[in-house]
Amino acid sequence: MRLHAALTDRRFLLTWLLAFGWLLVVRAGHILQSGVWPSPLGTLLGDLAGAFILAVLLTITSGRFRAVLVVMLGAAAYVAGMHLMAHGTLFQLALAGKGMNPTFISGSLLNVYLTLLPVYIAFAWTLHKTHRVLVPQPPRAHTALTTSAVAVVFVYAISFPSLTTPANNVVASAFAQIPGAIVNPVGTAISDEAVDTDESLEARTNFFHQQITSRPNANSPNVLLIMIEGLSGGYLPSISSYHGLEPAVTLEHLESMLTDRGFRLYRNMLSMERQTDRGTFAILCGRYPDFRRPSNKMLDVAEERTNPDCLPSKLRDNGYYTAYWQAAPIAYMKKDKFMPRAGFMDVTGAGHLGNQEEIDGWGPPDPIYFKDVATRLEKLDQETSPWFVTLLNVGTHHPFNIGQKAEQEITNDETETEGDSSEASMVQPQQARRNAMKVMEKSLGDFLEQLETAGTLDNTLIILTSDESGGFVRSDHETLPLNSNLGVLALRPPEQSDLSRYAHQNAITAQLDIPMTILDATGLGDQAGEMIGRSLLALNDRKRRDIMLADTYTGLKYFLRESGQLLACTEMLARCTSWSFNPKRVFGSFQESDKPPFLSLEERLALFEDASAPNHVEEQR
């Protein structure tokens, strides 16, 4: 009776209504800020649950606790908006420790967007003052209301496959994540019983596939591997059109530049995970990245706990000069330790540029970075051959620093095209990302043109890819899997006629295939060792394989079969949804299926445990 009386009390119902209205306004602000439209039904249910929890908090807090609530509400709304804009999801509580890194703070937190924090806090204070005016004497059934709020959090947690997709409510999501972050900070609980699976598992599946031609190549071509931070293949018009997608950014000039220069664009490229260190590890070492919340594989190599025998070391041991030049500070993620141990002889980051103004935050903008590496690459090509150079820019990383010169040029262009139109002054969702991508495509085009004119790219295999695929927005963002796993892969062999030797543009490819392809192209395929993946030069007997993927920001994990099946599972792998797709059109053909999961829970857990091991391969030559 006491609970019923508390829940039907006019004062509490008014508080619930006030909280719901406040959260709807916050939701509208997040949509305007990010351009991400969540599913209506999920949004309504999430906001109702979040409003109930917030109403209970407003009812039971006062004094200093109310002040803490106001600050935390404002901060949570600010972080949620920024995360939606940068990554298309709400924040993961378990990853909060990452924000304590000084490089992360200076790069992603201390920027112009920080001005939104006091705005959100002021808006939370307005909620507090309005509640005090409308409900000066809240009901005192604190125990009953708190109990009911805990029940709502529990129901909410088990109702959403992911607690961070855009439809989630920031208040309900934050509270629903607390138990998992405390009880299981790693993200996947695996017991001894879980890994003791049917001995036929590996015979029935093909998740650790290795396929390479091992053809010799006495030519020893140079290799230029370009990783563009956060670039998605969906930003290229022909690929988004092929899959029927609606991207937040359209890079028609980048696509036409690549096509004109003889690149093949792969339409079904799988990005294995989110975050730079995970993608970089897969690309350089030919193994699955970390699928758990903390990413330790690169750290284990840096701190000499494992030695995975990565691609750069194989090339170095066969006479290649190996260099890794990135724009961000090289010590972040301990790349200053990892890259030499992975086999790079020349490793530099933002500190290579002496002008402090050019390396603040995440590092120099793309016009400065690409101009610098072009000069270094020309010099390197004159001194030594063959070489393997890996690049990673930072201008397309949040907060999308494009440099003062590019900003002024964009401002001038907008003034000329829009004049005094009121639309010119409106904040457009994802505009900062669009500007950064536009500056990147121009800088990259100038970079390639300069090197080609100088003859630096003669006898060079060029591969363009991304460390991860972030910020990709679809019109139906909530309903389809692999929203953040649409990678990019463009390849140009030393001779245009060699393209006929490479897999068709509709082939399913993954980050794991890049090191295998490089080994094959350089005639070192017989040294693949325990790497997994399939070379793009392996055209015969292309056995259909299985691939594991994940999205650490949503917590979702995937099991993909190239035959056209996909399991989309919760973070703990306990619940999965079956999907079917056209193997030639992966991202544009997903259909939910009523078929039972093709892997049991024990098998799913065992496979992810095996993927976390340093070495695991099923070899097929």
C-alpha positions as CSV (number, residue, x, y, z in Angstrom):
1,M,0.0,0.0,0.0
2,R,2.8,2.4,0.9
3,L,4.5,1.9,-2.5
4,H,1.1,2.3,-4.4
5,A,0.5,5.5,-2.4
6,A,3.9,6.9,-3.2
7,L,3.7,6.1,-6.9
8,T,0.2,7.6,-7.3
9,D,1.0,10.7,-5.2
10,R,0.2,13.8,-7.3
11,R,3.6,15.3,-6.3
12,F,5.6,12.3,-7.5
13,L,3.6,12.1,-10.8
14,L,4.2,15.8,-11.4
15,T,7.9,15.2,-10.7
16,W,7.9,12.3,-13.2
17,L,6.3,14.4,-15.8
18,L,8.8,17.2,-15.3
19,A,11.7,14.8,-15.5
20,F,10.3,13.3,-18.7
21,G,9.9,16.7,-20.3
22,W,13.5,17.7,-19.3
23,L,14.9,14.5,-20.7
24,L,13.0,15.0,-24.0
25,V,14.6,18.5,-24.3
26,V,18.0,16.9,-23.6
27,R,17.3,14.3,-26.2
28,A,16.5,17.0,-28.8
29,G,19.8,18.7,-27.9
30,H,21.7,15.5,-28.5
31,I,20.0,15.0,-31.9
32,L,20.9,18.5,-32.9
33,Q,24.4,18.1,-31.7
34,S,25.1,14.6,-33.2
35,G,22.7,14.2,-36.1
36,V,21.9,10.7,-34.7
37,W,18.2,9.9,-34.8
38,P,17.3,7.0,-32.5
39,S,14.4,4.6,-33.0
40,P,11.1,6.2,-31.7
41,L,9.8,3.2,-29.7
42,G,13.1,2.5,-28.0
43,T,13.5,6.3,-27.3
44,L,10.1,6.5,-25.7
45,L,10.5,3.5,-23.5
46,G,14.0,4.6,-22.5
47,D,13.0,8.1,-21.6
48,L,10.1,6.9,-19.6
49,A,12.3,4.7,-17.6
50,G,15.0,7.4,-17.2
51,A,12.3,9.9,-16.2
52,F,11.1,7.6,-13.4
53,I,14.6,7.1,-12.1
54,L,15.3,10.8,-12.3
55,A,12.0,11.6,-10.6
56,V,13.0,9.4,-7.7
57,L,16.3,11.1,-7.4
58,L,14.7,14.5,-7.4
59,T,12.3,13.3,-4.7
60,I,14.8,11.9,-2.3
61,T,17.7,14.4,-2.6
62,S,18.2,17.8,-1.0
63,G,21.0,20.1,0.1
64,R,24.5,19.0,-0.9
65,F,23.2,15.7,-2.4
66,R,20.9,17.8,-4.7
67,A,23.9,19.9,-5.7
68,V,25.9,16.7,-6.6
69,L,22.9,15.5,-8.6
70,V,22.7,18.7,-10.6
71,V,26.4,18.6,-11.5
72,M,26.3,14.9,-12.4
73,L,23.2,15.3,-14.5
74,G,24.8,18.2,-16.4
75,A,28.1,16.3,-16.9
76,A,26.4,13.1,-18.0
77,A,24.3,15.0,-20.5
78,Y,27.4,16.7,-21.8
79,V,29.5,13.5,-22.1
80,A,26.5,11.7,-23.8
81,G,26.2,14.4,-26.4
82,M,29.9,14.5,-27.1
83,H,30.0,10.7,-27.4
84,L,27.0,10.5,-29.7
85,M,28.6,13.1,-31.9
86,A,32.0,11.4,-32.0
87,H,31.0,7.7,-31.9
88,G,27.3,7.4,-32.4
89,T,26.7,5.9,-29.0
90,L,26.3,6.8,-25.4
91,F,29.3,6.4,-23.1
92,Q,30.5,3.2,-21.5
93,L,30.9,3.6,-17.7
94,A,33.6,0.9,-17.7
95,L,35.8,2.9,-20.0
96,A,35.7,6.0,-17.8
97,G,39.3,5.4,-16.7
98,K,40.5,6.1,-20.2
99,G,39.5,9.7,-19.7
100,M,42.2,10.1,-17.0
101,N,45.0,9.9,-19.5
102,P,46.7,13.4,-20.0
103,T,46.9,13.0,-23.8
104,F,43.2,12.1,-24.0
105,I,42.3,15.0,-21.7
106,S,44.3,17.5,-23.8
107,G,43.2,16.0,-27.1
108,S,39.5,15.2,-26.6
109,L,38.3,17.1,-23.6
110,L,40.0,20.5,-23.6
111,N,38.6,22.0,-26.8
112,V,35.9,24.4,-27.9
113,Y,33.1,21.9,-27.2
114,L,33.9,22.2,-23.5
115,T,31.8,25.4,-23.5
116,L,28.7,23.1,-23.7
117,L,29.5,21.7,-20.2
118,P,28.3,24.7,-18.2
119,V,25.3,25.0,-20.5
120,Y,24.2,21.4,-19.6
121,I,24.9,22.0,-15.9
122,A,22.9,25.2,-16.0
123,F,20.1,23.3,-17.7
124,A,20.2,20.7,-14.9
125,W,20.1,23.5,-12.3
126,T,16.9,24.8,-14.1
127,L,15.3,21.4,-13.6
128,H,16.2,21.6,-9.9
129,K,14.7,25.1,-9.4
130,T,11.6,24.2,-11.4
131,H,11.1,21.1,-9.3
132,R,11.5,23.1,-6.1
133,V,8.8,25.6,-7.2
134,L,6.3,23.1,-8.4
135,V,6.9,20.5,-5.7
136,P,8.1,22.4,-2.5
137,Q,7.3,19.4,-0.3
138,P,8.1,16.1,-2.0
139,P,6.6,12.8,-0.7
140,R,8.6,11.1,2.0
141,A,8.3,7.5,0.9
142,H,12.0,7.3,0.2
143,T,12.4,3.6,0.7
144,A,9.5,2.6,-1.4
145,L,10.5,4.9,-4.2
146,T,14.1,3.8,-4.1
147,T,13.1,0.2,-4.3
148,S,10.9,0.8,-7.3
149,A,13.7,2.7,-9.0
150,V,16.1,-0.2,-8.5
151,A,13.4,-2.5,-10.0
152,V,13.1,-0.2,-13.0
153,V,16.9,-0.2,-13.5
154,F,16.9,-4.0,-13.4
155,V,14.1,-4.3,-16.0
156,Y,15.7,-1.7,-18.2
157,A,19.1,-3.5,-18.1
158,I,17.6,-6.8,-19.3
159,S,15.4,-5.2,-21.9
160,F,18.0,-3.5,-24.1
161,P,20.6,-5.7,-25.9
162,S,23.0,-2.8,-25.6
163,L,22.9,-0.1,-23.0
164,T,24.6,2.5,-25.1
165,T,22.9,2.6,-28.5
166,P,21.3,6.0,-29.3
167,A,17.8,5.0,-28.2
168,N,19.0,4.5,-24.6
169,N,18.3,7.1,-22.0
170,V,21.3,8.7,-20.5
171,V,20.1,8.4,-16.9
172,A,18.7,4.9,-17.1
173,S,21.7,3.7,-19.1
174,A,24.2,5.1,-16.6
175,F,22.5,3.4,-13.7
176,A,22.0,0.1,-15.6
177,Q,25.7,-0.1,-16.4
178,I,26.8,0.2,-12.8
179,P,26.4,-3.5,-11.7
180,G,28.3,-4.8,-14.8
181,A,31.1,-2.3,-14.4
182,I,31.6,-3.3,-10.8
183,V,31.0,-7.0,-10.9
184,N,32.6,-7.7,-14.3
185,P,35.0,-4.9,-15.3
186,V,36.6,-7.0,-18.0
187,G,33.4,-7.3,-19.9
188,T,33.2,-11.1,-20.6
189,A,33.2,-13.7,-17.9
190,I,34.7,-16.9,-19.0
191,S,35.0,-19.9,-16.7
192,D,36.9,-23.1,-17.0
193,E,33.6,-24.9,-17.8
194,A,32.9,-22.4,-20.6
195,V,36.0,-23.2,-22.6
196,D,35.6,-27.0,-22.2
197,T,33.5,-27.3,-25.4
198,D,32.8,-30.0,-28.0
199,E,36.0,-31.2,-29.7
200,S,34.3,-30.7,-33.0
201,L,34.0,-27.0,-32.6
202,E,37.0,-26.1,-34.7
203,A,36.1,-28.7,-37.3
204,R,32.6,-27.2,-37.7
205,T,33.8,-23.6,-37.8
206,N,36.5,-21.7,-39.4
207,F,37.2,-18.6,-37.2
208,F,41.0,-18.9,-37.4
209,H,41.4,-19.1,-41.1
210,Q,44.8,-18.6,-42.8
211,Q,45.0,-18.6,-46.6
212,I,47.9,-17.3,-48.7
213,T,49.5,-18.1,-52.1
214,S,53.2,-18.1,-51.0
215,R,54.2,-17.2,-54.5
216,P,57.8,-15.8,-54.7
217,N,58.3,-12.2,-55.8
218,A,61.9,-11.2,-56.6
219,N,60.7,-7.6,-57.3
220,S,60.3,-6.7,-53.6
221,P,57.9,-3.8,-54.0
222,N,57.8,-0.9,-51.5
223,V,54.6,-0.9,-49.4
224,L,52.8,2.3,-48.2
225,L,50.1,1.5,-45.7
226,I,47.9,4.6,-45.0
227,M,45.5,4.4,-42.0
228,I,42.9,7.2,-41.9
229,E,41.6,7.8,-38.5
230,G,37.9,6.9,-38.2
231,L,37.2,6.6,-42.0
232,S,34.3,4.5,-43.0
233,G,33.8,2.9,-46.4
234,G,30.2,4.2,-46.2
235,Y,31.5,7.7,-46.7
236,L,32.5,6.8,-50.3
237,P,29.4,7.4,-52.6
238,S,29.6,4.3,-54.7
239,I,29.8,2.1,-51.6
240,S,27.0,3.8,-49.7
241,S,24.9,3.6,-52.8
242,Y,25.7,0.0,-53.3
243,H,24.5,-0.9,-49.8
244,G,21.6,1.6,-49.8
245,L,23.0,3.6,-46.8
246,E,22.7,7.2,-45.8
247,P,26.1,8.4,-44.6
248,A,26.7,11.5,-42.4
249,V,29.7,12.4,-44.7
250,T,30.0,12.0,-48.5
251,L,33.6,12.0,-49.8
252,E,33.0,12.1,-53.6
253,H,36.4,13.8,-54.3
254,L,38.3,11.2,-52.3
255,E,36.6,8.4,-54.2
256,S,37.2,10.0,-57.6
257,M,40.8,10.7,-56.7
258,L,41.4,7.1,-55.7
259,T,39.6,5.7,-58.7
260,D,41.5,8.0,-61.1
261,R,44.8,6.8,-59.5
262,G,44.0,3.1,-60.2
263,F,42.8,2.0,-56.7
264,R,40.3,-0.8,-56.3
265,L,37.7,0.0,-53.6
266,Y,36.4,-3.0,-51.6
267,R,32.7,-2.8,-50.8
268,N,32.4,-5.4,-48.0
269,M,35.3,-4.4,-45.8
270,L,34.9,-5.4,-42.1
271,S,36.5,-3.3,-39.4
272,M,37.1,-5.7,-36.5
273,E,36.6,-3.4,-33.5
274,R,36.5,0.2,-32.2
275,Q,39.4,2.3,-30.9
276,T,42.8,2.8,-32.6
277,D,44.9,0.3,-30.7
278,R,42.5,-2.6,-31.4
279,G,42.4,-1.9,-35.2
280,T,46.1,-1.2,-35.4
281,F,46.9,-4.5,-33.7
282,A,44.8,-6.5,-36.2
283,I,46.3,-4.7,-39.2
284,L,49.9,-5.0,-38.1
285,C,49.9,-8.4,-36.4
286,G,47.3,-10.4,-38.3
287,R,45.4,-11.5,-35.2
288,Y,42.1,-10.7,-33.6
289,P,42.1,-7.5,-31.5
290,D,41.0,-7.4,-27.9
291,F,37.2,-8.0,-27.7
292,R,37.0,-7.3,-24.0
293,R,36.5,-3.8,-22.4
294,P,40.2,-3.2,-21.6
295,S,42.4,-3.4,-24.6
296,N,45.6,-5.2,-23.5
297,K,47.0,-6.9,-26.6
298,M,49.1,-3.9,-27.7
299,L,50.1,-3.2,-24.0
300,D,51.2,-6.8,-23.5
301,V,53.6,-6.5,-26.4
302,A,54.8,-3.1,-25.3
303,E,55.6,-4.5,-21.8
304,E,57.2,-7.6,-23.2
305,R,54.7,-10.1,-21.9
306,T,54.0,-11.5,-25.4
307,N,55.8,-11.4,-28.7
308,P,53.3,-12.0,-31.5
309,D,55.8,-11.8,-34.5
310,C,54.1,-9.0,-36.4
311,L,54.2,-8.0,-40.0
312,P,56.9,-5.2,-39.7
313,S,59.4,-7.6,-38.1
314,K,58.9,-10.1,-40.9
315,L,59.5,-7.5,-43.5
316,R,62.5,-6.0,-41.6
317,D,64.1,-9.4,-41.3
318,N,63.9,-9.7,-45.1
319,G,65.7,-6.5,-45.9
320,Y,62.9,-3.9,-45.7
321,Y,63.3,-0.6,-44.0
322,T,60.3,-0.3,-41.8
323,A,58.9,3.0,-40.5
324,Y,55.8,4.0,-38.5
325,W,54.9,7.7,-38.7
326,Q,51.8,8.9,-36.9
327,A,50.5,12.4,-36.2
328,A,49.4,11.8,-32.5
329,P,51.8,11.7,-29.5
330,I,53.6,8.4,-29.9
331,A,53.6,7.5,-26.2
332,Y,49.8,7.4,-26.1
333,M,48.7,3.7,-25.9
334,K,52.4,3.0,-25.4
335,K,53.0,2.9,-29.2
336,D,56.6,4.2,-28.5
337,K,57.2,0.8,-26.9
338,F,54.9,-1.4,-29.1
339,M,56.0,-0.3,-32.5
340,P,59.7,-1.1,-32.2
341,R,58.8,-4.5,-30.7
342,A,56.5,-5.1,-33.6
343,G,59.4,-4.5,-36.0
344,F,59.5,-0.9,-36.9
345,M,62.9,0.7,-37.2
346,D,61.8,4.3,-37.4
347,V,59.0,5.4,-35.1
348,T,57.8,9.0,-34.7
349,G,54.7,10.8,-33.5
350,A,53.6,14.4,-32.9
351,G,56.9,15.2,-31.2
352,H,58.7,15.0,-34.6
353,L,57.2,18.4,-35.4
354,G,59.1,21.0,-33.3
355,N,56.4,23.8,-33.5
356,Q,54.4,23.3,-30.2
357,E,51.4,25.1,-31.8
358,E,51.2,22.4,-34.4
359,I,51.3,19.5,-32.0
360,D,48.9,20.6,-29.2
361,G,46.1,18.2,-28.3
362,W,46.1,15.1,-30.6
363,G,48.7,16.4,-32.9
364,P,49.1,18.4,-36.2
365,P,46.2,18.9,-38.6
366,D,46.3,16.9,-41.8
367,P,47.7,19.6,-44.1
368,I,50.8,19.8,-41.9
369,Y,51.1,16.1,-41.2
370,F,50.8,14.9,-44.8
371,K,53.2,17.6,-46.1
372,D,55.8,16.5,-43.5
373,V,55.5,12.7,-44.2
374,A,55.7,13.4,-48.0
375,T,59.1,15.1,-47.5
376,R,60.4,12.3,-45.3
377,L,59.1,9.6,-47.7
378,E,60.8,11.2,-50.7
379,K,64.1,11.3,-48.8
380,L,63.7,7.7,-47.6
381,D,63.0,6.5,-51.1
382,Q,66.3,8.0,-52.3
383,E,68.3,6.4,-49.5
384,T,67.0,2.9,-49.3
385,S,64.8,0.3,-50.9
386,P,62.6,-1.6,-50.4
387,W,60.7,0.1,-47.6
388,F,57.5,-0.4,-45.6
389,V,56.0,2.8,-44.3
390,T,52.8,3.0,-42.2
391,L,51.0,6.3,-41.6
392,L,48.2,7.3,-39.3
393,N,46.7,10.8,-39.4
394,V,44.8,12.5,-36.5
395,G,42.9,15.4,-38.1
396,T,39.8,13.2,-38.6
397,H,39.8,12.3,-34.8
398,H,37.5,14.2,-32.5
399,P,37.6,17.2,-31.9
400,F,38.5,17.3,-35.7
401,N,41.3,19.9,-35.7
402,I,41.8,21.1,-39.2
403,G,44.2,24.0,-38.5
404,Q,43.6,27.8,-38.6
405,K,44.3,28.1,-42.4
406,A,41.7,25.4,-43.3
407,E,39.2,26.9,-40.9
408,Q,39.6,30.3,-42.5
409,E,39.2,28.9,-46.0
410,I,36.0,27.0,-45.0
411,T,34.6,30.2,-43.4
412,N,35.4,32.2,-46.5
413,D,33.8,29.6,-48.7
414,E,30.6,29.5,-46.6
415,T,30.4,33.3,-46.6
416,E,30.7,33.4,-50.4
417,T,28.1,30.7,-51.0
418,E,25.6,31.5,-48.4
419,G,26.0,35.3,-47.9
420,D,23.8,36.6,-45.1
421,S,21.5,33.6,-45.1
422,S,20.4,32.6,-41.6
423,E,21.3,29.0,-42.4
424,A,25.0,30.0,-42.5
425,S,25.0,30.6,-38.7
426,M,23.1,27.4,-37.8
427,V,25.0,24.6,-36.1
428,Q,24.8,21.6,-38.4
429,P,25.2,18.1,-36.9
430,Q,28.5,16.4,-37.9
431,Q,29.7,19.5,-39.6
432,A,33.0,19.4,-37.8
433,R,33.5,15.8,-39.0
434,R,32.6,16.8,-42.5
435,N,35.1,19.6,-42.5
436,A,37.8,17.4,-41.2
437,M,37.1,14.7,-43.8
438,K,37.1,17.3,-46.6
439,V,40.4,18.6,-45.4
440,M,41.8,15.1,-45.2
441,E,40.8,14.1,-48.7
442,K,42.4,17.2,-50.1
443,S,45.6,16.7,-48.1
444,L,45.8,13.1,-49.0
445,G,45.2,13.9,-52.7
446,D,48.0,16.5,-52.6
447,F,50.2,14.0,-50.8
448,L,49.8,11.2,-53.4
449,E,50.2,13.6,-56.3
450,Q,53.5,15.0,-54.8
451,L,54.9,11.5,-54.4
452,E,53.8,10.3,-57.8
453,T,55.3,13.3,-59.5
454,A,58.6,12.7,-57.6
455,G,58.6,9.0,-58.6
456,T,58.5,7.9,-55.0
457,L,55.5,5.6,-55.5
458,D,57.1,3.7,-58.4
459,N,57.1,0.0,-57.7
460,T,54.9,0.6,-54.6
461,L,51.9,-1.3,-53.3
462,I,49.6,1.3,-51.7
463,I,46.9,0.3,-49.2
464,L,44.4,2.8,-47.8
465,T,42.4,1.7,-44.8
466,S,41.3,2.9,-41.4
467,D,42.2,2.0,-37.8
468,E,38.4,1.9,-37.1
469,S,35.1,3.0,-38.6
470,G,33.5,5.5,-36.3
471,G,30.7,8.0,-36.5
472,F,28.8,6.3,-39.4
473,V,25.1,7.4,-39.3
474,R,22.3,5.5,-40.9
475,S,18.6,6.4,-41.2
476,D,17.8,3.1,-39.3
477,H,20.8,3.2,-37.0
478,E,19.2,1.2,-34.3
479,T,17.8,-1.8,-36.2
480,L,20.8,-3.2,-38.1
481,P,24.0,-4.9,-36.9
482,L,27.5,-3.9,-37.7
483,N,26.7,-0.2,-37.8
484,S,30.2,0.7,-36.7
485,N,32.1,-2.1,-38.5
486,L,31.9,-0.8,-42.1
487,G,35.5,-0.4,-42.8
488,V,37.4,1.0,-45.8
489,L,39.9,-0.7,-48.0
490,A,41.4,0.7,-51.2
491,L,44.4,-1.0,-52.9
492,R,46.7,-0.1,-55.8
493,P,49.4,-2.5,-56.9
494,P,52.7,-1.4,-58.4
495,E,51.4,-2.1,-61.9
496,Q,47.8,-1.5,-62.9
497,S,47.6,-4.8,-64.8
498,D,48.3,-6.6,-61.5
499,L,44.8,-5.7,-60.2
500,S,43.5,-8.8,-62.1
501,R,45.4,-10.9,-59.6
502,Y,43.5,-9.5,-56.6
503,A,40.1,-10.5,-55.2
504,H,37.0,-8.9,-56.7
505,Q,35.7,-5.7,-55.2
506,N,32.6,-7.4,-53.7
507,A,34.7,-10.0,-51.8
508,I,34.2,-10.0,-48.0
509,T,37.5,-8.6,-46.6
510,A,38.6,-7.7,-43.1
511,Q,41.5,-5.9,-41.4
512,L,43.1,-9.3,-40.8
513,D,43.5,-9.7,-44.6
514,I,45.8,-6.6,-44.9
515,P,49.0,-8.1,-43.4
516,M,48.4,-11.4,-45.3
517,T,48.1,-9.5,-48.5
518,I,51.2,-7.5,-47.9
519,L,53.2,-10.6,-47.2
520,D,51.9,-12.3,-50.3
521,A,52.6,-9.2,-52.5
522,T,56.2,-9.0,-51.3
523,G,56.8,-12.7,-51.9
524,L,57.0,-13.6,-48.2
525,G,53.7,-15.5,-47.9
526,D,55.6,-18.6,-46.6
527,Q,56.5,-16.6,-43.5
528,A,52.9,-15.9,-42.4
529,G,53.5,-18.2,-39.4
530,E,50.5,-18.0,-37.0
531,M,48.8,-15.0,-38.5
532,I,45.2,-15.4,-39.5
533,G,43.4,-13.8,-42.4
534,R,43.1,-14.4,-46.2
535,S,45.4,-12.7,-48.7
536,L,43.6,-10.8,-51.5
537,L,45.9,-12.6,-53.9
538,A,44.5,-16.0,-52.8
539,L,41.8,-16.4,-55.6
540,N,41.7,-20.2,-55.8
541,D,39.8,-22.5,-53.4
542,R,38.6,-19.5,-51.3
543,K,37.1,-21.5,-48.5
544,R,34.3,-19.7,-46.8
545,R,35.4,-18.6,-43.3
546,D,33.9,-17.3,-40.1
547,I,34.9,-14.0,-38.5
548,M,34.5,-12.6,-35.0
549,L,33.9,-8.8,-34.6
550,A,32.8,-6.5,-31.9
551,D,31.9,-2.9,-31.0
552,T,33.3,-2.0,-27.6
553,Y,31.1,1.2,-27.5
554,T,27.8,-0.7,-27.7
555,G,29.2,-3.9,-26.1
556,L,27.8,-6.0,-29.0
557,K,29.7,-8.9,-30.3
558,Y,29.3,-10.6,-33.7
559,F,29.9,-14.0,-35.3
560,L,29.8,-13.8,-39.1
561,R,29.8,-16.6,-41.5
562,E,30.7,-15.7,-45.1
563,S,28.0,-18.0,-46.3
564,G,25.5,-15.3,-45.2
565,Q,24.7,-15.8,-41.5
566,L,25.4,-13.5,-38.5
567,L,24.9,-13.6,-34.8
568,A,24.6,-10.3,-33.0
569,C,25.1,-10.9,-29.3
570,T,25.0,-9.0,-26.1
571,E,28.3,-8.1,-24.4
572,M,28.2,-11.2,-22.1
573,L,27.3,-13.4,-25.2
574,A,24.2,-14.7,-23.3
575,R,21.6,-13.4,-25.8
576,C,22.0,-13.4,-29.6
577,T,19.9,-12.4,-32.6
578,S,20.2,-14.3,-35.9
579,W,20.5,-12.4,-39.1
580,S,21.0,-13.4,-42.8
581,F,22.7,-11.4,-45.5
582,N,23.8,-11.5,-49.1
583,P,27.6,-12.3,-49.1
584,K,28.1,-9.9,-52.0
585,R,26.3,-7.1,-50.3
586,V,26.8,-7.5,-46.6
587,F,25.9,-4.1,-45.1
588,G,22.9,-3.5,-47.3
589,S,21.1,-6.8,-47.1
590,F,20.6,-7.7,-43.4
591,Q,17.4,-9.5,-42.6
592,E,16.5,-10.7,-39.1
593,S,16.0,-14.4,-38.9
594,D,14.0,-16.7,-36.6
595,K,16.7,-19.4,-36.8
596,P,18.3,-20.4,-33.6
597,P,22.0,-19.4,-33.0
598,F,24.4,-21.5,-34.9
599,L,26.7,-21.5,-31.9
600,S,25.9,-22.4,-28.3
601,L,26.7,-20.1,-25.4
602,E,29.6,-22.4,-24.4
603,E,30.9,-22.3,-28.0
604,R,30.6,-18.5,-28.2
605,L,32.5,-18.1,-24.9
606,A,35.2,-20.5,-26.0
607,L,35.8,-18.8,-29.3
608,F,36.2,-15.4,-27.7
609,E,38.6,-16.9,-25.2
610,D,40.6,-18.5,-28.0
611,A,40.7,-15.1,-29.8
612,S,42.2,-13.6,-26.8
613,A,45.1,-16.0,-26.9
614,P,48.4,-14.7,-28.4
615,N,48.5,-17.3,-31.3
616,H,45.8,-19.4,-32.8
617,V,45.6,-20.4,-36.5
618,E,43.9,-23.0,-38.7
619,E,46.2,-23.1,-41.7
620,Q,45.1,-23.6,-45.3
621,R,47.6,-23.1,-48.1
